[in-house]
Amino acid sequence: MLAHGDYEAFQAFLEDACGIVLGAGKEYLVSSRLGGLMRDYGIATVGELLNQLRSGKNPRLKTGIIDAMTTNETFWFRDMSHFRMLQELICPEIKARSGCSIRIWSAACSYGQEPYNLSMVVQDYQRANPGALSGGVDVVATDISSTVLTEAKKGIYCGMSSSRGLSLEQQNRYFKVHGDCLEVRPEIRQRVSFRELNLTKGYEMMGRFDVIFCRNVLIYFSSEQKRDIINRMARALNPGGYLFLGSTESLSAHTDRFQMVSQMGGIAYRLR
Ligand SMILES: C[S@@+](CC[C@H](N)C(=O)[O-])C[C@H]1O[C@@H](n2cnc3c(N)ncnc32)[C@H](O)[C@@H]1O
């Protein structure tokens, strides 16, 4: 499946397409993740796959490869401390500072749990503080994968793992429950808009945000890509805005534009 030179050519394609850096010796990962897709397209070798990509005849092939090579694992209220910081520290700060509205970006939203959680948390804050953020709550959710976005937009989660991270009380508060499916309530969904976006390309058109969640995606990128993304995110934040990363990710080596804020068991980075 992988002839001499194909692995290196595939590494270069993947880094250029979505920023993901495949280290040396990951041939098994390419074979196991692309096997099904290549069978579906009747492609026997990675060399042939690359030739088809270069020909540009089938744009869906590229999407399929990105889907197969990215990790979409996510669950409800992942790193709960981040949501606590949003509710107890950032929402009150924004209410006191600029008053009436908040814009939040979930920058690698996968199947949608993260942006819907952001909407839930701000809703809880507004219910506890009537009149707060009455100018609007806007949650923009983006991902490179059109497949996960299609599912995320539906807001319906079925099966054994659909409630991972949720208590029974939260299931009833934020969802309509239909058998083993959970449907996000309309008032939660209406604050969230989804769009396709590759973090390694430009995103000046996204506008400015008060908060960015960019969690569990930077780990796949090279140091240069990370630095570049973080600097562009700094430009997309309002003064004093906050950036959240995954719990195993850190900013320190990449920029000095942020000040680390450690509270409620979590870490956020505040734009200086
Ligand atoms: C592990 S999930 C993280 C989901 C969520 N943020 C969380 O922490 O639970 C990583 C997501 O990053 C997306 N992704 C990978 N490369 C990307 C890129 N270059 N631009 C935007 N999204 C990307 C994947 O499609 C996947 O949905």
The ligand as a Tripos MOL2 file, in Angstrom:
@<TRIPOS>MOLECULE
LIG
   27    29     1     0     0
SMALL
NO_CHARGES

@<TRIPOS>ATOM
      1 C1         -9.9620   16.1610   19.2340 C.3       1 LIG1
      2 S1        -11.1370   17.1900   18.3940 S.3       1 LIG1
      3 C2        -11.3550   18.4730   19.5940 C.3       1 LIG1
      4 C3        -12.8120   18.8250   19.8160 C.3       1 LIG1
      5 C4        -13.0760   19.8050   20.9530 C.3       1 LIG1
      6 N1        -12.4100   21.0660   20.7460 N.3       1 LIG1
      7 C5        -12.6630   19.2260   22.2840 C.2       1 LIG1
      8 O1        -11.6990   19.6960   22.8870 O.co2     1 LIG1
      9 O2        -13.3210   18.2880   22.7350 O.co2     1 LIG1
     10 C6        -10.0960   17.9650   17.1550 C.3       1 LIG1
     11 C7        -10.8790   18.6180   16.0220 C.3       1 LIG1
     12 O3         -9.9850   19.4440   15.2900 O.3       1 LIG1
     13 C8        -10.3700   19.4210   13.9440 C.3       1 LIG1
     14 N2         -9.2280   19.8690   13.1110 N.ar      1 LIG1
     15 C9         -8.0980   19.2050   12.7900 C.ar      1 LIG1
     16 N3         -7.3020   19.9560   11.9990 N.ar      1 LIG1
     17 C10        -7.9460   21.1410   11.8270 C.ar      1 LIG1
     18 C11        -7.6400   22.3450   11.1070 C.ar      1 LIG1
     19 N4         -6.5090   22.4680   10.4090 N.pl3     1 LIG1
     20 N5         -8.5340   23.3540   11.1450 N.ar      1 LIG1
     21 C12        -9.6770   23.2400   11.8540 C.ar      1 LIG1
     22 N6        -10.0310   22.1340   12.5480 N.ar      1 LIG1
     23 C13        -9.1730   21.0900   12.5360 C.ar      1 LIG1
     24 C14       -10.7800   17.9800   13.6990 C.3       1 LIG1
     25 O4        -11.6120   17.8460   12.5610 O.3       1 LIG1
     26 C15       -11.4680   17.6230   15.0210 C.3       1 LIG1
     27 O5        -12.8650   17.7850   14.9330 O.3       1 LIG1
@<TRIPOS>BOND
     1     1     2 1
     2     2     3 1
     3     2    10 1
     4     3     4 1
     5     4     5 1
     6     5     6 1
     7     5     7 1
     8     7     8 2
     9     7     9 1
    10    10    11 1
    11    11    12 1
    12    11    26 1
    13    12    13 1
    14    13    14 1
    15    13    24 1
    16    14    15 ar
    17    14    23 ar
    18    15    16 ar
    19    16    17 ar
    20    17    18 ar
    21    17    23 ar
    22    18    19 1
    23    18    20 ar
    24    20    21 ar
    25    21    22 ar
    26    22    23 ar
    27    24    25 1
    28    24    26 1
    29    26    27 1
@<TRIPOS>SUBSTRUCTURE
     1 LIG1         1 GROUP 0 **** ****
